[in-house]
Amino acid sequence: MLRPPASQCRVCHSWPAQPVCDPCVAEFAQPQHRCSTCALPLPASLSQCGICLKEAPPLERCLAAVPYAFPWAHLMADFKFHDQPALVRFFADLLKATPWVEHSLDAADLVLPMPLSRQRLQVRGYNQALLLAQQLSPRKTRADVLLRIAETPAQHTLKRAERLTSLNHAFAVDPLKASLLKGLRVVLVDDVMTTGTSLYTAARALKAAGAAHITGLVIARTE
């Protein structure tokens, strides 16, 4: 089991603490009212943003724990790029405390992580989305259904216009596993959502294979 060592809080430096202490979580992870289908922050009087109302995304629901901002952006970089997979336990707890996440996991038939390209997986040594999915729902997680079939540049290196097209045809459902999706409720797990291109492209592949309902679940959402 991944167990991060006791250490100072990475925000206020209190000791000992989990990666972020409870007071800092309370300060920086306040629940936000968000668009139900893309998780952008919204006024409390609205349920969907104008973009989603104009063109419905391939997600029936999208949930995010925190904004991609201080202090979470730094911790996400450590989790993904600085060989600190043990942070997954903290992030999973943060997600489970987010409204509707536990309900979505309970209602799901399958929990699927966003797949990494083979090259990126070899460099990093682990898929952070898979670690997160396994921590959230080990019995429902499958890593062999949704596949990454094309190498693409890392999304954070691209401009917005490039991100919107870079992942076209990057994901596919394993043909031998497609029958598993027919009529099922799926939770699709990723770490960060920026434009939504990755989640949406993967969700379209799952819908084409017969998934009936898809909830996107991310730790952090850019705003």
Steps between C-alpha positions, in 0.01 A plus 500: 500500500625849419563690824652847482738558792402739777619845404432868526186640340611623158299820539541627858791271603334380818644177640411215490229496232368327195620661172256785566371541856132513583490878563662567161263257328211685663639831372600401146253222415169667570222343288416711194180503301597371157349426161350154528651382171841671476576602863575866428410728794154654469268728696278298731192587293627309192540126444687509168733743329412665168746285306344175622149632436598586144670167431450220752826322586518118494493494881176480695682634808843642576642544850818672619637524851706820481608776261830456319662777701708550815572273681361217289688568176834446673385176663361375170838560336670300777246220457541477123851610416715477813462132586265538795223244433435465873308829483218301343362407840460865600345594165255211516384615845466855366281374215284283724423807711368680189118509469354228277827312452419215737152477349642483147748229597230296671270528197772413247533158340858569388769749601743565216825697518615720216776299333854625447696448182753219518788746468377722782431199722856374448645838594277561803477142621135522600167633378377747761139466381513122549645538850221744581224276360634201694507702819145626446337172397735201473231241421345699214819629339601357162814612316452275198182648348595852390826512303734771380572416138696806384800687636421872539687796650439562870192721531671750731753576224235605247304816439124482547421474128749216463356317801154494344619286208815324620314205651270420208499120467744461791272269701312180420315226680663157483277314251512188718370701798240717323212272598574579865382858449154443357250699706739555791572798720867598485717730709793633297791608723775751423722729703454846341238639262598802291303533174327166552634365172654186651192403699260583218695306238519195725133533596395502133688174446322348800161624380564356153560163667168518684562666837172650617614757756845650559616707796833678469693515825812715543704630789550851361324719243652805336282808518 
